[in-house]
Amino acid sequence: MAGNAPHGPETDRAGLLWEAAAAGDEYAAVDVVLAALDDGVDMESLLMDVVAPVQARVGREWAANLITVAQEHTITAVNERVLAALAHHPAARDAARTSRQARESAAGAARAGGRVTVACIDGEWHAFPARILAEVLRLRGWTVDYLGAQVPTQHLIAHLPRTGPDVVALSSSIATRLPAAHAAITACQATGTPVLAGGAAFGPDGRYARLPGADAWAPDARSAADRLADAPPPRPAPSRQAVDDLPHLDDQEYTLVTQSAPRLVRHVMDGLRERVPAMASYTPQQLRHTAEDVAHVVDFLATALYLDDPGLFGAFLTWTAEILTARGVPARTLLPALDLLAARLTDFPRTTGLLAYGREALRTAGVPAEAGPAVDVTAVPSPAVDAPGGSA
């Protein structure tokens, strides 16, 4: 089948890969990329311009309600097999060997034979971007320790003395992991190891990498590899930043909202039962999903408090409104939850300010405030790869 794949630019190959992955045909999907190798496409271009765009498309298609969650998982699973096939291909080993030899022979190549640890933040299960980074760095001649998804910070720190990496590359796709990212960045730096942050959780311009003190940031794997090749971050002085040194955290609102999150969810659920009569007929599964969705709103609220960034919360709410609209659910179903949270948190000025900002963001996005017919609120989605601070 590989020989039958039509020749064309990487965008056409990405389309072919998408079709094969959407059909759940991993053999056809692998054939697409192997045919590209036969046609002379270099390994890094395949990873960055074919494989990565297909994974990014998963989030866009799901957000537009064009694929189901099951299809999302299918495409991701096939794409992971494609990535593994490329990583194990002799062409990848040859490219890595050539890059390493070139670095070692370059005059004054002080970074020849450099080592990188690539890991996802604790709680971050979107590992695909980190795996892409690991493979691109290997192609560039780095020795890579790839630790995968959801790496607890204490285990990451225990790993560093054994391998002595020049830099730790931390990946996170969902913004609610940013407090954990802050802890991991600080802990790595306490060992004298610089941190390169990447992934959509850190914002499109890296603002949420700079706030917790990451030594460098890159928007994608290719940029990260270029950044490390051009000017690798210097080793920091140990323990240069405390985890709790963000001044706005002195008011304890983040801590108190986080600790009371389960009670807040119960309060909102009780209030929604009064405001949404249709909930009286919900099944246990529908009620569970609704509670999970309310918990996501609280999680993003807490993260916005941690970062002192109303825009993060507003962007999450407007994104959620778009998802609801795509599924035929009135976005105004978000407003009662915000009102119930505000009524419960009147003693928290920053928090109530964030909730008011979120309400205004929804209004600006065209979400009507007036009451409408009772609707099913269980379609409020879990944050996925295309959420603000989310990427495949």
C-alpha positions as a LaTeX table, in Angstrom:
\begin{tabular}{lrrr}
\hline
Residue & $x$ (\AA) & $y$ (\AA) & $z$ (\AA) \\
\hline
Met1 & 0.00 & 0.00 & 0.00 \\
Ala2 & 2.89 & 2.34 & 0.66 \\
Gly3 & 3.78 & 2.42 & $-2.99$ \\
Asn4 & 0.26 & 3.51 & $-3.89$ \\
Ala5 & 0.27 & 6.61 & $-1.68$ \\
Pro6 & 0.16 & 9.69 & $-3.91$ \\
His7 & 3.11 & 12.01 & $-3.86$ \\
Gly8 & 2.57 & 15.54 & $-2.63$ \\
Pro9 & 3.40 & 18.12 & 0.01 \\
Glu10 & 3.25 & 17.35 & 3.70 \\
Thr11 & $-0.29$ & 18.73 & 3.97 \\
Asp12 & $-1.51$ & 16.05 & 1.54 \\
Arg13 & 0.34 & 13.38 & 3.48 \\
Ala14 & $-1.23$ & 14.64 & 6.70 \\
Gly15 & $-4.62$ & 14.26 & 5.04 \\
Leu16 & $-3.84$ & 10.68 & 4.06 \\
Leu17 & $-2.62$ & 9.92 & 7.56 \\
Trp18 & $-5.78$ & 11.42 & 9.03 \\
Glu19 & $-7.98$ & 9.26 & 6.81 \\
Ala20 & $-6.11$ & 6.10 & 7.78 \\
Ala21 & $-6.09$ & 6.95 & 11.49 \\
Ala22 & $-9.80$ & 7.90 & 11.46 \\
Ala23 & $-10.52$ & 4.50 & 9.92 \\
Gly24 & $-8.51$ & 2.83 & 12.70 \\
Asp25 & $-6.16$ & 1.33 & 10.11 \\
Glu26 & $-2.72$ & 1.52 & 11.66 \\
Tyr27 & $-1.13$ & $-0.45$ & 8.82 \\
Ala28 & $-2.33$ & 2.05 & 6.23 \\
Ala29 & $-1.28$ & 4.90 & 8.51 \\
Val30 & 2.24 & 3.54 & 8.88 \\
Asp31 & 2.39 & 2.98 & 5.11 \\
Val32 & 1.71 & 6.70 & 4.56 \\
Val33 & 4.78 & 7.80 & 6.51 \\
Leu34 & 7.00 & 5.02 & 5.21 \\
Ala35 & 6.10 & 6.04 & 1.66 \\
Ala36 & 7.10 & 9.58 & 2.55 \\
Leu37 & 10.48 & 8.34 & 3.77 \\
Asp38 & 10.91 & 6.46 & 0.50 \\
Asp39 & 10.14 & 9.71 & $-1.33$ \\
Gly40 & 12.94 & 11.46 & 0.51 \\
Val41 & 11.02 & 13.38 & 3.18 \\
Asp42 & 13.31 & 13.82 & 6.17 \\
Met43 & 12.31 & 12.37 & 9.52 \\
Glu44 & 11.93 & 15.65 & 11.38 \\
Ser45 & 9.64 & 17.08 & 8.70 \\
Leu46 & 7.50 & 13.97 & 8.92 \\
Leu47 & 7.16 & 14.34 & 12.66 \\
Met48 & 6.49 & 18.08 & 12.68 \\
Asp49 & 4.57 & 18.60 & 9.43 \\
Val50 & 2.61 & 15.36 & 9.11 \\
Val51 & 2.26 & 13.47 & 12.40 \\
Ala52 & 1.93 & 16.46 & 14.76 \\
Pro53 & $-0.71$ & 18.27 & 12.64 \\
Val54 & $-2.85$ & 15.14 & 12.56 \\
Gln55 & $-2.81$ & 15.00 & 16.35 \\
Ala56 & $-3.64$ & 18.70 & 16.60 \\
Arg57 & $-6.58$ & 18.14 & 14.27 \\
Val58 & $-8.05$ & 15.65 & 16.75 \\
Gly59 & $-8.80$ & 18.47 & 19.18 \\
Arg60 & $-10.29$ & 20.72 & 16.52 \\
Glu61 & $-12.54$ & 18.00 & 15.13 \\
Trp62 & $-13.76$ & 17.03 & 18.60 \\
Ala63 & $-14.42$ & 20.64 & 19.52 \\
Ala64 & $-16.50$ & 21.06 & 16.37 \\
Asn65 & $-18.47$ & 17.92 & 17.29 \\
Leu66 & $-17.26$ & 16.18 & 14.13 \\
Ile67 & $-15.79$ & 13.16 & 15.91 \\
Thr68 & $-16.76$ & 11.28 & 19.06 \\
Val69 & $-14.59$ & 10.68 & 22.10 \\
Ala70 & $-14.14$ & 7.08 & 20.94 \\
Gln71 & $-12.94$ & 8.29 & 17.53 \\
Glu72 & $-10.62$ & 10.73 & 19.26 \\
His73 & $-9.05$ & 7.85 & 21.16 \\
Thr74 & $-8.83$ & 5.70 & 18.05 \\
Ile75 & $-7.02$ & 8.34 & 16.01 \\
Thr76 & $-4.63$ & 9.06 & 18.86 \\
Ala77 & $-3.85$ & 5.37 & 19.34 \\
Val78 & $-3.10$ & 4.91 & 15.64 \\
Asn79 & $-1.00$ & 8.06 & 15.55 \\
Glu80 & 1.00 & 6.80 & 18.52 \\
Arg81 & 1.76 & 3.62 & 16.58 \\
Val82 & 2.87 & 5.72 & 13.63 \\
Leu83 & 5.16 & 7.74 & 15.86 \\
Ala84 & 6.64 & 4.55 & 17.31 \\
Ala85 & 7.22 & 3.12 & 13.84 \\
Leu86 & 9.12 & 6.25 & 12.83 \\
Ala87 & 11.11 & 6.37 & 16.06 \\
His88 & 12.27 & 2.77 & 15.54 \\
His89 & 12.99 & 3.12 & 11.83 \\
Pro90 & 16.65 & 2.84 & 10.75 \\
Ala91 & 16.36 & 6.28 & 9.18 \\
Ala92 & 15.79 & 7.78 & 12.63 \\
Arg93 & 18.86 & 6.06 & 14.06 \\
Asp94 & 20.95 & 7.12 & 11.07 \\
Ala95 & 19.81 & 10.73 & 11.38 \\
Ala96 & 20.56 & 10.78 & 15.10 \\
Arg97 & 23.98 & 9.26 & 14.56 \\
Thr98 & 24.84 & 11.75 & 11.83 \\
Ser99 & 23.72 & 14.69 & 13.97 \\
Arg100 & 25.73 & 13.49 & 16.93 \\
Gln101 & 28.86 & 13.01 & 14.84 \\
Ala102 & 28.45 & 16.47 & 13.33 \\
Arg103 & 28.14 & 18.06 & 16.77 \\
Glu104 & 31.13 & 16.16 & 18.11 \\
Ser105 & 33.30 & 17.20 & 15.17 \\
Ala106 & 32.24 & 20.84 & 15.16 \\
Ala107 & 34.91 & 23.22 & 16.37 \\
Gly108 & 34.28 & 24.31 & 19.93 \\
Ala109 & 31.15 & 22.18 & 20.25 \\
Ala110 & 30.89 & 22.37 & 24.00 \\
Arg111 & 27.40 & 20.90 & 23.91 \\
Ala112 & 28.29 & 17.78 & 21.94 \\
Gly113 & 26.73 & 14.73 & 23.53 \\
Gly114 & 24.23 & 16.80 & 25.54 \\
Arg115 & 21.53 & 15.06 & 27.58 \\
Val116 & 17.89 & 16.06 & 28.05 \\
Thr117 & 15.19 & 14.69 & 30.33 \\
Val118 & 11.72 & 15.00 & 28.79 \\
Ala119 & 8.73 & 14.55 & 31.07 \\
Cys120 & 5.09 & 15.50 & 31.46 \\
Ile121 & 3.96 & 17.37 & 34.56 \\
Asp122 & 2.36 & 15.35 & 37.33 \\
Gly123 & $-1.29$ & 14.86 & 36.35 \\
Glu124 & $-0.65$ & 15.63 & 32.66 \\
Trp125 & $-1.75$ & 12.64 & 30.58 \\
His126 & $-1.37$ & 14.25 & 27.13 \\
Ala127 & 2.03 & 12.72 & 26.38 \\
Phe128 & 2.05 & 13.05 & 22.59 \\
Pro129 & 3.71 & 16.51 & 22.43 \\
Ala130 & 6.44 & 15.39 & 24.83 \\
Arg131 & 7.07 & 12.26 & 22.76 \\
Ile132 & 7.36 & 14.35 & 19.59 \\
Leu133 & 9.90 & 16.56 & 21.36 \\
Ala134 & 11.90 & 13.55 & 22.53 \\
Glu135 & 12.15 & 12.18 & 19.00 \\
Val136 & 13.09 & 15.53 & 17.44 \\
Leu137 & 15.83 & 16.02 & 20.02 \\
Arg138 & 17.17 & 12.52 & 19.34 \\
Leu139 & 17.27 & 13.35 & 15.64 \\
Arg140 & 19.29 & 16.46 & 16.54 \\
Gly141 & 21.88 & 14.32 & 18.34 \\
Trp142 & 20.82 & 14.65 & 21.96 \\
Thr143 & 20.72 & 11.78 & 24.41 \\
Val144 & 17.12 & 11.79 & 25.64 \\
Asp145 & 15.60 & 10.30 & 28.77 \\
Tyr146 & 11.89 & 10.20 & 27.98 \\
Leu147 & 9.85 & 9.67 & 31.14 \\
Gly148 & 6.37 & 9.87 & 29.62 \\
Ala149 & 3.07 & 11.08 & 31.04 \\
Gln150 & 2.11 & 12.06 & 34.59 \\
Val151 & 5.55 & 12.04 & 36.19 \\
Pro152 & 5.31 & 12.78 & 39.94 \\
Thr153 & 7.69 & 15.58 & 40.83 \\
Gln154 & 9.42 & 13.60 & 43.57 \\
His155 & 10.27 & 10.80 & 41.12 \\
Leu156 & 11.46 & 13.28 & 38.51 \\
Ile157 & 13.81 & 14.86 & 41.04 \\
Ala158 & 15.08 & 11.46 & 42.15 \\
His159 & 15.91 & 10.67 & 38.53 \\
Leu160 & 18.04 & 13.74 & 37.84 \\
Pro161 & 21.13 & 12.91 & 39.96 \\
Arg162 & 21.39 & 9.51 & 38.28 \\
Thr163 & 21.52 & 10.91 & 34.75 \\
Gly164 & 22.79 & 14.48 & 35.17 \\
Pro165 & 20.89 & 16.07 & 32.27 \\
Asp166 & 21.89 & 19.44 & 30.88 \\
Val167 & 18.24 & 20.50 & 30.87 \\
Val168 & 14.79 & 19.20 & 31.81 \\
Ala169 & 12.05 & 19.71 & 29.23 \\
Leu170 & 8.66 & 19.81 & 30.96 \\
Ser171 & 5.46 & 19.43 & 28.95 \\
Ser172 & 1.90 & 20.31 & 29.89 \\
Ser173 & $-1.18$ & 20.70 & 27.74 \\
Ile174 & $-3.91$ & 21.57 & 30.24 \\
Ala175 & $-3.73$ & 24.84 & 32.15 \\
Thr176 & $-5.09$ & 23.35 & 35.37 \\
Arg177 & $-1.73$ & 21.57 & 35.72 \\
Leu178 & 0.15 & 24.86 & 36.02 \\
Pro179 & 0.40 & 24.86 & 39.84 \\
Ala180 & 2.00 & 21.41 & 39.58 \\
Ala181 & 4.25 & 22.75 & 36.82 \\
His182 & 5.39 & 25.54 & 39.13 \\
Ala183 & 6.36 & 23.01 & 41.78 \\
Ala184 & 8.22 & 20.85 & 39.27 \\
Ile185 & 10.11 & 23.80 & 37.77 \\
Thr186 & 11.19 & 24.99 & 41.21 \\
Ala187 & 12.22 & 21.49 & 42.28 \\
Cys188 & 14.31 & 20.92 & 39.15 \\
Gln189 & 16.04 & 24.26 & 39.56 \\
Ala190 & 16.78 & 23.43 & 43.19 \\
Thr191 & 19.00 & 20.61 & 41.86 \\
Gly192 & 20.84 & 23.09 & 39.63 \\
Thr193 & 19.09 & 21.84 & 36.47 \\
Pro194 & 17.56 & 24.41 & 34.09 \\
Val195 & 14.04 & 23.91 & 32.78 \\
Leu196 & 12.65 & 24.35 & 29.29 \\
Ala197 & 8.83 & 24.54 & 29.39 \\
Gly198 & 6.58 & 23.70 & 26.49 \\
Gly199 & 3.01 & 22.83 & 25.68 \\
Ala200 & $-0.21$ & 24.78 & 25.33 \\
Ala201 & $-0.71$ & 25.01 & 29.11 \\
Phe202 & 2.03 & 27.63 & 29.23 \\
Gly203 & 0.13 & 29.98 & 26.93 \\
Pro204 & 0.60 & 30.84 & 23.26 \\
Asp205 & 3.33 & 33.31 & 24.13 \\
Gly206 & 4.88 & 31.43 & 27.07 \\
Arg207 & 3.53 & 33.80 & 29.71 \\
Tyr208 & 2.71 & 30.91 & 32.06 \\
Ala209 & 6.23 & 29.57 & 31.70 \\
Arg210 & 7.80 & 32.88 & 32.69 \\
Leu211 & 5.54 & 33.42 & 35.70 \\
Pro212 & 6.75 & 30.30 & 37.59 \\
Gly213 & 10.32 & 31.02 & 36.54 \\
Ala214 & 11.11 & 28.51 & 33.78 \\
Asp215 & 14.53 & 29.15 & 32.27 \\
Ala216 & 13.24 & 28.92 & 28.70 \\
Trp217 & 10.07 & 28.29 & 26.73 \\
Ala218 & 9.33 & 27.02 & 23.23 \\
Pro219 & 6.03 & 26.78 & 21.35 \\
Asp220 & 6.78 & 23.45 & 19.64 \\
Ala221 & 9.35 & 20.69 & 19.36 \\
Arg222 & 11.23 & 22.20 & 16.44 \\
Ser223 & 11.53 & 25.55 & 18.21 \\
Ala224 & 12.64 & 23.79 & 21.40 \\
Ala225 & 15.39 & 21.93 & 19.56 \\
Asp226 & 16.53 & 25.18 & 17.92 \\
Arg227 & 16.47 & 26.94 & 21.29 \\
Leu228 & 18.67 & 24.30 & 22.91 \\
Ala229 & 21.07 & 24.27 & 19.98 \\
Asp230 & 21.45 & 28.06 & 19.83 \\
Ala231 & 21.62 & 29.03 & 23.47 \\
Pro232 & 20.99 & 26.29 & 26.03 \\
Pro233 & 19.87 & 27.80 & 29.35 \\
Pro234 & 22.62 & 28.06 & 31.97 \\
Arg235 & 22.42 & 26.03 & 35.12 \\
Pro236 & 20.53 & 27.98 & 37.79 \\
Ala237 & 21.72 & 28.59 & 41.29 \\
Pro238 & 20.12 & 25.93 & 43.50 \\
Ser239 & 16.91 & 26.91 & 45.30 \\
Arg240 & 16.72 & 30.29 & 43.60 \\
Gln241 & 12.90 & 30.49 & 43.79 \\
Ala242 & 10.37 & 29.35 & 46.36 \\
Val243 & 7.19 & 27.66 & 45.19 \\
Asp244 & 5.00 & 30.09 & 47.13 \\
Asp245 & 6.75 & 33.31 & 46.14 \\
Leu246 & 3.95 & 34.62 & 43.93 \\
Pro247 & 2.79 & 37.71 & 45.84 \\
His248 & $-0.90$ & 37.34 & 45.06 \\
Leu249 & $-0.98$ & 33.96 & 46.81 \\
Asp250 & $-0.58$ & 35.68 & 50.18 \\
Asp251 & $-4.35$ & 36.23 & 50.34 \\
Gln252 & $-4.89$ & 32.44 & 50.54 \\
Glu253 & $-7.85$ & 32.54 & 48.14 \\
Tyr254 & $-6.31$ & 29.92 & 45.86 \\
Thr255 & $-5.62$ & 27.59 & 48.78 \\
Leu256 & $-9.07$ & 28.01 & 50.29 \\
Val257 & $-10.92$ & 27.59 & 46.98 \\
Thr258 & $-8.85$ & 24.51 & 46.15 \\
Gln259 & $-9.45$ & 22.95 & 49.55 \\
Ser260 & $-13.18$ & 23.64 & 49.40 \\
Ala261 & $-13.58$ & 22.47 & 45.77 \\
Pro262 & $-15.64$ & 19.35 & 46.62 \\
Arg263 & $-18.00$ & 21.41 & 48.79 \\
Leu264 & $-18.31$ & 24.05 & 46.06 \\
Val265 & $-19.26$ & 21.40 & 43.52 \\
Arg266 & $-21.92$ & 20.01 & 45.86 \\
His267 & $-23.27$ & 23.52 & 46.47 \\
Val268 & $-23.54$ & 24.21 & 42.74 \\
Met269 & $-25.15$ & 20.85 & 42.09 \\
Asp270 & $-27.77$ & 21.48 & 44.78 \\
Gly271 & $-28.49$ & 24.91 & 43.35 \\
Leu272 & $-28.71$ & 23.63 & 39.78 \\
Arg273 & $-31.35$ & 21.12 & 40.84 \\
Glu274 & $-33.52$ & 24.05 & 41.86 \\
Arg275 & $-32.76$ & 26.13 & 38.77 \\
Val276 & $-32.89$ & 23.37 & 36.17 \\
Pro277 & $-36.07$ & 21.32 & 36.70 \\
Ala278 & $-34.99$ & 18.80 & 34.08 \\
Met279 & $-32.32$ & 17.55 & 36.47 \\
Ala280 & $-35.04$ & 15.78 & 38.48 \\
Ser281 & $-35.16$ & 13.15 & 35.76 \\
Tyr282 & $-31.40$ & 12.80 & 35.26 \\
Thr283 & $-29.90$ & 9.34 & 35.47 \\
Pro284 & $-27.05$ & 8.71 & 37.94 \\
Gln285 & $-24.64$ & 8.83 & 35.01 \\
Gln286 & $-25.95$ & 12.22 & 33.87 \\
Leu287 & $-25.66$ & 13.60 & 37.38 \\
Arg288 & $-22.11$ & 12.29 & 37.68 \\
His289 & $-21.14$ & 13.90 & 34.37 \\
Thr290 & $-22.71$ & 17.19 & 35.42 \\
Ala291 & $-20.76$ & 17.16 & 38.68 \\
Glu292 & $-17.54$ & 16.46 & 36.77 \\
Asp293 & $-18.23$ & 19.39 & 34.46 \\
Val294 & $-18.86$ & 21.74 & 37.39 \\
Ala295 & $-15.60$ & 20.52 & 38.90 \\
His296 & $-13.76$ & 21.57 & 35.72 \\
Val297 & $-15.17$ & 25.08 & 36.08 \\
Val298 & $-13.93$ & 25.19 & 39.68 \\
Asp299 & $-10.53$ & 23.84 & 38.61 \\
Phe300 & $-10.07$ & 26.58 & 36.03 \\
Leu301 & $-11.28$ & 29.17 & 38.52 \\
Ala302 & $-8.65$ & 27.99 & 41.01 \\
Thr303 & $-5.91$ & 28.01 & 38.37 \\
Ala304 & $-6.82$ & 31.56 & 37.36 \\
Leu305 & $-6.52$ & 32.50 & 41.03 \\
Tyr306 & $-3.10$ & 30.86 & 41.23 \\
Leu307 & $-1.89$ & 32.77 & 38.19 \\
Asp308 & $-3.84$ & 35.95 & 39.01 \\
Asp309 & $-5.05$ & 35.89 & 35.40 \\
Pro310 & $-8.75$ & 36.52 & 34.70 \\
Gly311 & $-8.17$ & 36.00 & 30.99 \\
Leu312 & $-7.46$ & 32.31 & 31.52 \\
Phe313 & $-10.83$ & 31.78 & 33.18 \\
Gly314 & $-12.67$ & 33.88 & 30.61 \\
Ala315 & $-11.03$ & 32.01 & 27.73 \\
Phe316 & $-12.02$ & 28.66 & 29.25 \\
Leu317 & $-15.64$ & 29.74 & 29.63 \\
Thr318 & $-15.94$ & 31.13 & 26.11 \\
Trp319 & $-14.29$ & 28.00 & 24.71 \\
Thr320 & $-16.78$ & 25.90 & 26.66 \\
Ala321 & $-19.63$ & 28.03 & 25.31 \\
Glu322 & $-18.43$ & 27.29 & 21.78 \\
Ile323 & $-18.36$ & 23.57 & 22.52 \\
Leu324 & $-21.89$ & 23.69 & 23.91 \\
Thr325 & $-23.15$ & 25.58 & 20.87 \\
Ala326 & $-21.57$ & 23.03 & 18.53 \\
Arg327 & $-23.53$ & 20.34 & 20.38 \\
Gly328 & $-26.84$ & 22.19 & 20.28 \\
Val329 & $-26.84$ & 23.07 & 23.99 \\
Pro330 & $-27.54$ & 26.71 & 24.95 \\
Ala331 & $-24.36$ & 28.24 & 26.35 \\
Arg332 & $-26.42$ & 30.11 & 28.97 \\
Thr333 & $-26.36$ & 26.88 & 30.99 \\
Leu334 & $-22.98$ & 28.09 & 32.24 \\
Leu335 & $-24.42$ & 31.18 & 33.93 \\
Pro336 & $-26.28$ & 29.53 & 36.84 \\
Ala337 & $-23.10$ & 27.74 & 37.88 \\
Leu338 & $-21.18$ & 31.02 & 37.95 \\
Asp339 & $-23.95$ & 32.71 & 39.94 \\
Leu340 & $-24.03$ & 29.90 & 42.49 \\
Leu341 & $-20.26$ & 30.03 & 42.92 \\
Ala342 & $-20.34$ & 33.82 & 43.36 \\
Ala343 & $-23.04$ & 33.56 & 46.01 \\
Arg344 & $-20.96$ & 31.03 & 47.92 \\
Leu345 & $-17.69$ & 32.96 & 47.67 \\
Thr346 & $-18.73$ & 36.50 & 48.59 \\
Asp347 & $-15.85$ & 36.81 & 51.09 \\
Phe348 & $-13.25$ & 36.19 & 48.38 \\
Pro349 & $-12.75$ & 39.44 & 46.42 \\
Arg350 & $-10.34$ & 38.13 & 43.80 \\
Thr351 & $-12.51$ & 35.08 & 43.24 \\
Thr352 & $-15.73$ & 37.04 & 42.84 \\
Gly353 & $-13.86$ & 39.36 & 40.50 \\
Leu354 & $-12.85$ & 36.39 & 38.36 \\
Leu355 & $-16.42$ & 35.11 & 38.29 \\
Ala356 & $-17.67$ & 38.53 & 37.22 \\
Tyr357 & $-14.98$ & 38.62 & 34.53 \\
Gly358 & $-16.11$ & 35.22 & 33.31 \\
Arg359 & $-19.72$ & 36.35 & 33.15 \\
Glu360 & $-18.69$ & 39.42 & 31.15 \\
Ala361 & $-16.58$ & 37.28 & 28.82 \\
Leu362 & $-19.61$ & 35.13 & 28.09 \\
Arg363 & $-21.73$ & 38.22 & 27.48 \\
Thr364 & $-19.12$ & 39.62 & 25.10 \\
Ala365 & $-19.11$ & 36.29 & 23.30 \\
Gly366 & $-22.84$ & 36.62 & 22.73 \\
Val367 & $-24.15$ & 34.32 & 25.44 \\
Pro368 & $-27.59$ & 35.63 & 26.51 \\
Ala369 & $-28.20$ & 36.18 & 30.19 \\
Glu370 & $-31.96$ & 35.86 & 30.06 \\
Ala371 & $-33.55$ & 32.66 & 31.24 \\
Gly372 & $-34.56$ & 30.06 & 28.71 \\
Pro373 & $-36.29$ & 26.69 & 28.72 \\
Ala374 & $-34.90$ & 23.98 & 30.91 \\
Val375 & $-32.09$ & 22.20 & 29.09 \\
Asp376 & $-29.72$ & 19.33 & 29.65 \\
Val377 & $-26.53$ & 20.73 & 31.18 \\
Thr378 & $-24.63$ & 17.44 & 31.03 \\
Ala379 & $-23.06$ & 18.36 & 27.69 \\
Val380 & $-20.61$ & 20.77 & 29.31 \\
Pro381 & $-17.36$ & 19.14 & 28.15 \\
Ser382 & $-14.28$ & 18.07 & 29.98 \\
Pro383 & $-11.25$ & 20.16 & 28.98 \\
Ala384 & $-9.78$ & 18.52 & 25.90 \\
Val385 & $-6.77$ & 19.05 & 23.69 \\
Asp386 & $-8.14$ & 22.21 & 22.11 \\
Ala387 & $-9.13$ & 24.00 & 25.31 \\
Pro388 & $-7.35$ & 27.19 & 26.31 \\
Gly389 & $-4.13$ & 25.79 & 27.62 \\
Gly390 & $-4.78$ & 22.50 & 25.84 \\
Ser391 & $-3.04$ & 20.93 & 22.87 \\
Ala392 & $-2.46$ & 17.63 & 21.30 \\
\hline
\end{tabular}
